[in-house]
Amino acid sequence: MNATIEKIKALNMLTGSINPTIIYNEGWMIKLLVIESMIEKLEIGGIDFDRFTNKNWSSEALIASPFVDAKKNREGYTHADIILGDFEIDYSERGEVKKKESAEILGIIEAKMGSNLSQSTTNAPDYNQASRNVCCLAHTTQNTDCETFFIITAPQKTIDKYNFKEQTAQIKTQIEKRFPLSGIDFDEKIRKKVDECTIAIISYEEWIEKIINYEVKSLLSVFYEKCKKYNKI
């Protein structure tokens, strides 16, 4: 049986004893989509998922920013909803992403259901969640040729409501403004990686439509409808 189908059926069986919002949410929605996209070798948001079949992926890993050790306006590690590519991680310790020396690609997918991107950090009021993720990727891959990408996925209704397109257009400006708040120069090596990062927005509706396996697509569509129902979208 297809691995995605097995996971969906197993998750559906758990709902008799668990609050449905623990199952039907953006976390499980994106995991199922990523798993099936690797199985089918799909291209999503300009990213070829065939590249990840022999690479690593993880959920809720920690990725460092340039400001973790800053003397002022420090910033904690960023939790990545999904991170894919050439990295290693040890959850028995911190659970921090360690880029492989010969890394070719590293990317983050931020999944939302009904909420907006987080709009700020305590020490940087004009620095949203998208900017933090892209900056962390640039910091982690500086001085390398490693390709990076950042994808936001959400219901089309949520994408439109919060104008994610306009928010992602502010990423480079927000990152540039963030460095002086911690007294750190915006290094040209990091600037280059920010400029080169592939950024995309794709709705769950679009992503599900790209699924080739008919049974998987049908099950994912039902799963998604339950996500919208229990998250009041």
C-alpha positions, 0 to 999 in steps of 0.5 A: 500500500502507498505510504501516504495512504497508510498514514492518512488511514492511521491518522483518521483512526485516531480521531475517535479518542483524540481532539480532531484538531490534533490530527486535522491541522497544518502540521499533518497536512504539510507532512502528508503533502511532502511525503506524497510529493517525494513519492511522485517526484512532483515539482511544487513551487518551482522545487523538484521533490525528486531531489529529496528522495535520497536526502533528509527531511524533518519537522520542527527542527531548530535552525540558527540565525545570525542573531543567536549570539548577538550582544544586544537584541538576541534572537532564539532559534527558529522552528522550521515546520518542514526542512528538507535537503542536505543536513543532519540533526540530533534530537537527543541533543538540541535538535539543531540543523547542521548543514552537511559540508557538501550540501547542494540544497536546503529549504524550509516550508512554512505551513499555515491553516487559518493564521497569519505569519508571525509579524515580529520578534520581541527585539525586532517589531518589523521582522516577520516569520518569512524573513526570519526563515529566509535569513536563517537559511542564508546564515546557515548556507553562507560561503557555500553554493548550496541552493536554498528555498522558502515555501509558504503553503496555506488555504487560498482563503488565508493567502488572500486574507493576509496578502502573503504575496505582499508580505514576502515582497518585504523579506529583503528589506526586513532582513536588511533592517534587522541587522543594525538592531543587533549591531551586526553588519549585513555581511555580503555573503549573507546578502547574496544568499538572501538574494538567491533564495527561491521564495514561493507561495502555494495553496493547499488547493493547488498542491492537492490538485498536482497529486497524480495518484487518484486515491491519494488525491481523494483521501488528501482532499477529504483530510483537507476538508476536515482541516478546514472544518476543525480550524473553522476556515 
